[in-house]
């Protein structure tokens, strides 16, 4: 047999072997691909059914919920990743045009924050806590910032007081370009980097770049906003007056209001001549009684010692108070802003609130993800609905975020208004 013939036979054999190998490899891989797809579809179906059964409006805001399933389910079947599935699910939920209605996965810091808010009160979450957080702590890596995307650019919109970002010198309005040369992600950029410096490249002004070294930490979602509240407290001197300031990141449970009242009545804010109550961004909660300290409805206690001396402890704040709100003031915070205006407690400064005032709760999916869903409508004082409406402040102060260089015109205006209130009181 000729050498040429042998080469041709060898090439044919190799080609046959490669084709058989490719078929075998496809057979080997395809079950895992097909197994992933039904799981995503199962999650979608469970989410759709939960909304069908538990959404507060049985008319689904005028939407045909069954038709929406037929529209979005095929997209989930074609999804190539959990991230794509999440995006499609949230597109479907957005059709309801209702706040407190969103699908959260562990890729989102809010996922951990919702776990921390509701785990103490929902047995479903409490019972499954250690399955998803083996050490019993709801933690995630980060540097303590909130961001907004505008025009395809990512800007820092809020800094958590006392956080690594705040201590490193990052500022509100900074544009984030990258983290260690890679695209910014609020969680992935800091995974495996806790305790080790990362380089965050920013623009503080257009076409002016710099790098800031930040050391990420592991945040305990159960305590991070109370820690930030404590770190936010300031006494600012203006024209001989002491102006108190506190940032209330959350009212999600009683500890936030309890700490505020301790500071007002017995702590660092007691000697202030007036108070700035900053409700921008963060989470809502239960607002039922938190205004009592400002309205004078709390009791006073008088103690009489054996020598007849009387000491009266007043459990109300009777000095001027000014509130700051913005589009990130949501839920219970909007009810508080409404109450400030309705009961003439003090001026409200800032921008219109979110208009996100329904009652929501999370539902745990089989993979640990959370469907946060509006389960009840909310009316204030019997007939006032704030969902989709919000609260317009008494004094509107716009805030242009991009390249703000740390300036805070809303806080500065609130300080000026508070000083006037003190002088007139």
Buried (B, 14 or more C-beta within 10 A) or exposed (E): EEEEEEEEEEEEEEEEEEEEEEEEEEEEEEEEEEEBBEBBBBBBBBBBEBBEEBBBEEEBEEBEBEEBBEEBBEBBBEBEEBEBBBEBBEBBBEBBEBBBBBBBBBBBBBBBBBBBBBBEEBEEBEEBBEEBBEEEEBBBBBBBBBBBEEEEEBBBBBBBBBBBBBBBEBBBBBBBBBBBEEEBEBBEBBEEBBEEEBEBBBBBEEEEEEEBEBBBBEBBBBBBBBBBBBBBBBEBEBEEBBBBBBBBBBBBBEBBBEBBBEBBBEBBBEEBBBBBBBBBBBBBBBBEEBBBBBEEEBEEEEEEEEEEEEEEEEBBBEBBBBBBBBBBBBBBBBBBBBBBBEEEBBBBBBBBBBBBBBBBBBBBBEBBBBBBBBBEEBEBEEEEEBBEBBBBBBBEBEBEBBBBEEBBBBBEBBBBBBBBBBEEE
